[in-house]
Amino acid sequence: MTRLVLRRTALLVPTLLGLSILLFLWVRALPGGPATALLGERATPEAVDRINALYGFDRPVLQQYTGYLGQLLQGNFGVSTRTGRPVLDEFLARFPATIELTILALVIAVGVGIPLGYLAARRQGSLVDSGTVVVSLLGVTIPVFFLAFLLKWLFAVQLGWFPSAGRQDPTMVATHPTGFYVLDGLLTREFDASWDAVMHLVLPALALGSIPLAIITRITRSSVLEVQGADYVRTARAKGLGRVRLRNRVILRNAMLPVSTTIGLQVGLLLSGAVLTETVFAYPGIGSFLAQAVFNLDYAVLQGFILIIAIVYAVVNLAVDVSYGLIDPRMRTR
């Protein structure tokens, strides 16, 4: 298992290095250069020269990249041109909000998708199976932002069951030692604040988790169908293995490998989908801040946030690779 972890970790280095090169070249390839993009309408020749000298854009490209890479290794992702704060500080201030939203969306997707996919596979050809396939197709095809607006209009505006925007009621006084509002309410015994944070999370999490839910359901269904028709399953059934043990130790365990891969990939989809979802619900996470950075041409934030999100995504996929070894011991030697 240790060798598996070390091998997978070593593969992260060239991946992140390549991404840093692409992001670096992307900023330098902006029309008129990064200085013109930063200055916008104020981009006079004198101002452009001053910005180029200030940020080192007038130096050779290789020298600029080595300096940029050195800053990254020191944890310096640049400074936001809009707020004047370090990009890493801006990310850490909003990361707990997005993590809470992502976790709840993933819990909904996994908690509903795997049982639903398994049930559809076990009842192949039935009304339940057909309905599951139709619903999963709808989940994949409906855009996240449209579903977010629909949920907001129905359950927040018309029915008033959930809040329509924000992360917590602005009139509520609560203590936030960790930045995770649900957890903070539990730690400080401010249970009303914790419940209010959950209520603000429900609609965005449903919208954000809709596509992963549909994908996980379809992958689980196809994987279980493939596994339950395998020779070793028929052999285990012929030897009299109990129904529960056959389901848990043979069918589900062997069907979980492609499902685990899918779950890991959905984390990246959730983080990217958070941009639209958080914007619709005015949710103060990294997604909504990225949307603001696009409109404000804050390229330091865009470059830094994308790279940090890629690091998070790489770590999650490392965890998925490690889970292969836990699910299937044969993977530990590969």
Buried (B, 14 or more C-beta within 10 A) or exposed (E): EEEBBEEBBEEBEEBBEEBBEEBBEBBEEBEEBBBBBBBEEEBEEEBBEEBBEEBEBBBEEEEBBEEBBEEBEEEBBBBBBBBEEBBBEBBEBBBBBBBBBBBBBBEBBBEBBBEBBBBBBBEEEEEBBEEBBEBBEEBBEBEBBEBBBEBBEEBBEEEEEBBBBEBBBEEEEBEBEEBBBBBBBEBBEBEEBBEBBBBBBBBBBBBBBBBBBBBBBBBBBBBBBEBBEBEEBEEBBEEEBEEEEBBEEBBBEBBBBBBBBBBBBBBBBBBBBBBBBBBBBEBBBBBBBBBBBEEBBBBBBBBBBBBBBBBBBBEBBBBBBBBBBEBBEEBBEE
